[in-house]
């Protein structure tokens, strides 16, 4: 009887290739933010000192705020379609770590139930706790990366040492954290465009550091 040797799974692409469309979309969004801010600051800078009223263009601020989330979602789906094998491996790894976090949460919950009354507020389910752990890890890594990238890289390896989290999913969660923060800043630009146009450029520019950090995290390879 002969058996066919099992093929090893294909090597995952570098993260900067795996997330190339997302990185490109983030880069384009950064440029669009700068351009939109320029359309506000440019006319103000060109106005004579004795002129009080200044007409500025708000269309770009509104457009970048509205289109940003859609463009990034599209880029993510395109990256998944371009790398189906990598997406499948990531999904399988995510299921394993999710199950490991659920098992750990259930074990901890069993221990807590042996203690005194836990009060009227119910604890999250094992599944909810597993998702919260991943989001929390992403938040922690993103905050640390702003201060010290090497310290953050060490933190990722520390968080994933037990097997309940994977390196890529922690980095991806960190990407999500900073992207959401950047998009929230852009949402403020959209509001300012209708309430106080002269300040609409500031949220556009405030979004840029968050989007730039997302590029860094999406490109980071620690394995």
Residue pairs with C-beta under 8 A, 6 or more apart in sequence:
9 85
9 89
10 85
10 86
10 89
12 18
12 86
12 89
12 90
12 168
13 83
13 86
14 221
15 168
15 171
15 218
15 219
15 220
15 221
16 23
16 218
16 219
16 221
17 83
18 79
18 83
18 86
19 79
19 175
19 218
19 219
20 79
20 82
21 75
21 76
21 78
21 79
21 82
22 72
22 75
22 76
22 79
22 175
22 218
23 215
23 218
23 219
24 75
25 71
25 72
25 74
25 75
26 72
26 75
26 179
26 211
26 212
26 214
26 215
26 218
27 215
28 71
29 64
29 68
29 71
29 72
29 211
30 208
30 211
30 212
30 215
32 60
32 63
32 64
32 68
33 64
33 186
33 204
33 205
33 207
33 208
33 211
34 204
34 205
34 208
35 60
36 60
36 61
36 63
36 64
36 189
36 200
36 201
36 204
37 61
37 201
37 202
37 204
37 205
38 201
39 56
39 57
39 58
39 59
39 60
39 61
40 56
40 57
40 58
40 61
40 197
40 198
40 200
40 201
41 201
43 54
43 55
43 56
43 57
44 54
44 56
44 198
47 54
54 198
56 197
56 198
56 200
58 193
58 197
58 200
61 189
61 190
61 192
61 193
61 200
61 201
61 204
62 189
62 190
62 193
64 186
64 189
64 204
65 186
65 187
65 189
65 190
65 193
65 204
66 190
68 182
68 183
68 186
69 183
72 179
72 183
80 87
90 168
90 169
93 166
93 168
93 169
94 166
94 169
96 166
97 134
97 163
97 164
97 165
97 166
97 169
98 127
98 130
98 131
100 162
100 163
100 164
101 126
101 129
101 130
101 133
101 134
101 164
101 165
102 126
102 127
102 129
102 130
103 126
104 164
105 126
105 129
105 130
105 133
106 126
109 123
109 126
112 118
112 123
123 129
124 132
133 164
133 165
134 165
134 169
134 170
134 173
135 173
135 177
137 159
137 165
137 170
137 173
138 170
138 172
138 173
138 174
138 175
138 176
138 177
139 173
139 174
139 177
140 155
140 159
141 152
141 155
141 156
141 159
141 170
141 171
141 173
141 174
141 217
142 174
142 177
142 178
142 213
142 217
144 151
144 152
144 155
145 152
145 174
145 213
145 216
145 217
146 213
149 216
153 220
153 222
156 167
156 170
156 171
156 222
157 167
157 222
159 165
159 170
160 166
160 167
160 170
167 222
167 223
168 223
171 217
171 218
171 220
171 222
172 218
174 217
175 214
175 217
175 218
178 210
178 211
178 213
178 214
178 217
179 210
179 211
179 214
181 210
182 207
182 208
182 210
182 211
182 214
183 207
185 203
185 204
185 206
185 207
185 210
186 203
186 204
186 207
187 203
188 203
188 206
189 200
189 201
189 202
189 203
189 204
189 207
192 199
192 200
192 202
192 203
193 200
